[in-house]
Amino acid sequence: MINKFADLMNTVFHTDTVVQKLEKMKAVYAPLIPENIQRWGSPKTYSKWETYVDTMMIFVKARRGYMITHILKKFTIDDTMTVSLDVAENKGGTIRINSVPSTGTVWKGTYFKGVPITVQALPSNGYAFSHWDGAFKDSSSIHEFIPEKECTLTAHFIQTGVSIRVNNSPLMRPVIKSVAVFNCKGQRVALFPGKNFNKNVAIRSLKQERLPAGIYYFRMTMQNGIQIEPVSIIK
């Protein structure tokens, strides 16, 4: 319940969100107020109506502080802290914190100290989650932690299924320097030399390593960049 309250306070009940909503509604009704005064005599003047709106604006801007104080006292919580979410350079996905999806850019929210928070990394099409960095380091896409101070989390994603084509025809394969193999959690499970690399031979080698069946990714470091290809291991 506390986290749901915090999620709403960081989104639909965020001060900036409510202020924008109130300003938008004021702009809609402002042209109609003179006619309303002329027809019904209420409010008595346009400035009086503006005073009513200003009172609501004061309430909106002060409400957040009262909401936080209520939760702190009700559940005997020490304090709040800021959680910042970010996605690494390639912007290969987004992050969900509790019930709130982030936008893929830097996002900040206020949460309550000592209350468990769940974050989930959501890769975009063509990407797979690699790992978390910042407040903790983990390769699981879903992670629950208990914040005790302000923290920053960065999600890293790796590109998958990359192919190099010109005029719908594949280019000649460039020289491969090395090949690393990752599982779906972004953990490296094997490393092959690039010289004379053969995918089929590598797959047979992975099967002999007793890796569980599933989807893996070959991360090939080449002279002109990095190429990542998915592969299924079936047993």
N, C-alpha and C positions, 0 to 999 in steps of 0.2 A: 504494500500500500504506500509506503514511504517513497519508494522509487517511482511508482506511478505518479505520485504527486509531483516529484521532482521533474519527471519527464514532461508533464503538462506545464509546469512552471517554466521550463526551458523552451517551450514551443508555443502552444496556443495561448497560454496565460503569461508569456514573457512580456515585460513592460513595453518593449519596442513594438511587439505585435499588436497589443491592445491599443496603444497610442495611435498607431497607423490606422487601425480599424475605426477608432473614434473620430480621427481627422477626416477619414473618408466619408463617414456618415454625416459629419458636420457639413462637408462640401455638398452633399446630396440635398440636405434639407434647408440649408441657408437661403437659397433663392425662394423657397416657399414660405418662409416665416412672415414676411410683410403681408402677404395675402391672408395668412392665418390670423394675424393680429387684427387686420381690417374686418374679417368676417366674424371672429369669435371674441376679440378683445383680450386674448390671452396668448402669450404673455403681454404685459402692457406695452413694452417697447422691445425693439430688436436688441438693444444693449442688455436688457434684462435676460433675454434668451441666451445671449453670449455668456452671461454670468453663470447660468445653469450649466452650460457646457464646460466652462472653466472649472466649476466645482467637480464635475465628473472627471476632468483631466487630473485634478489634484488627487482624487481618490485612486485613479488608475496608477499614477506614478508612485504613490505611497503604499499601495496594496502589496507589492512583492515583499517588502520588508516585514510587514505584519504576517504574511503567509509563512515566511521562513521562521520567524520567532515562534509562531504557534506550533510548528512541527518540532522545533528544538525543545520547547518546554513540555509538550505532550509526551514525547518519547525519550526525554532526558538524553538528548544528543549534545555533544560538546560544541560542535561548530559545523560550518559548511566549508567546502573547498571546491576549486575549479578543476574540471577535467577537460583537457584539450585533446582533440582527435585530429589526426592528419594522415594523409596518404602519401607514400613516397613518390619520387619524381615521375615515374611512368604513369601515375594516376590510373592504375589498372583495376580500380574497384572503389567500393565505399565501405563505411563502417556503420553498424547499428549498435547503439548503446541502449540497453534495456529494450524499450519499445520504440525508440526514436531512431529513424534512419538519418545519417548525415548526408551532406551534399557532395562529398568527395573532396571538398576543400577544407581548410582549417575550420574546425567547429569547436565552440566552447560551451560548457554547461555547468550549472551549479548543482552539486550533489552533497549528500550528508555524510559526514565523517563516520567511519565504522560500519556503514550500511553496504552490504555486498552489491557490486555492480557487474553486469554481464555485458561483454562486448563481443561482437561477431563481425568478422571480415567477410565481405560479400564481393567476390571477384566479378568483373565485367566479362562479357563474351570475349573469348580469346585470351583470357588470363586465368591464372591459378594463384591461390594464396601461398605466400612464402613464409613469412614470420612477422612477429610483433617486435617492436623496439621501443625503448623509453622506460616507462614505469616498471615493466617486466619484459622478459625475453621468452618467447614461447612460439612454437610452430603449429599449435592447434588454432584453427580458425575461430573457435568459440572459447572464451576464457572468462572465468569469474574471479574477481579479486575484491579485496576490501581496502578501499582508499583511506589512508590516514593523513594525507597531506595533498596539496595541489600536485597534479601530475600531467604528463603528456604521453600520449600513445601514438605510435606511427605504424600503420599497416603497410607491409611490403608485398607486392604482387609480382609474379613473373609472367611474361608473355608466352603463350602456347600456340601450337599449330601454325607457326610462321612458315611461309613458303616464299621463295623468290622466283618470280615469273616475269617474262617480258613478252608482250603480244600473245598472252595465253600459253606460252611455251616456257618450260623450266630452264633456268640458266644452268651452265655447267657448274657443278659443285666446286666451291672454292677449297683451298687447302685447309684442312681441319687441324687445329693445334692440340685440342684436348676435348674430351667429352665427359661431362658430369651427369649423373642420373639422380633425379629427385622423385620422391613420392608425392602424393597429393597434399601432404601437409607441409611441403616445402623442405623436407629433410633430405640431405644428400645421402644416398645409399650405395653409390658406386662411382668409380672414376676410371676412365679408359684413356689410353694415349690416343692422340689424334691420327698418328701415322698408320695408314692402312686400316682405318676404322671401318668395320662392317656391322651394320645394324643387326642383321640376323645372328651373327656370331655373338654380338653383345647380349642379345635377348637370351640365347642359349646359356650364356655365362651367368646371367641374372637368375635364371631358373635353377641353376646348380647351386646358387647362393641361398636357396630356400627362401626367397622373398615371397611374401603372400601375393596371391593373384590380385590384379587391379590395374589402374592406370598409372603409368610412370612418364616422366618427361626427360628426353635427352637434351641437355643444354650444351650445344656445340660452339666452342670458341674458335672463330675463324679469323683469317687475316683481315676481312672487311667487316667484322662485327660478330654478333651472337645470333644463333638460330636455335629455336626450341621446337622440338617435335614430340608429340604424344605417342605413346605406344602401350598396347594392352598386353599384359602377361596373363595367360590363361593356363591353368593347371588341371 
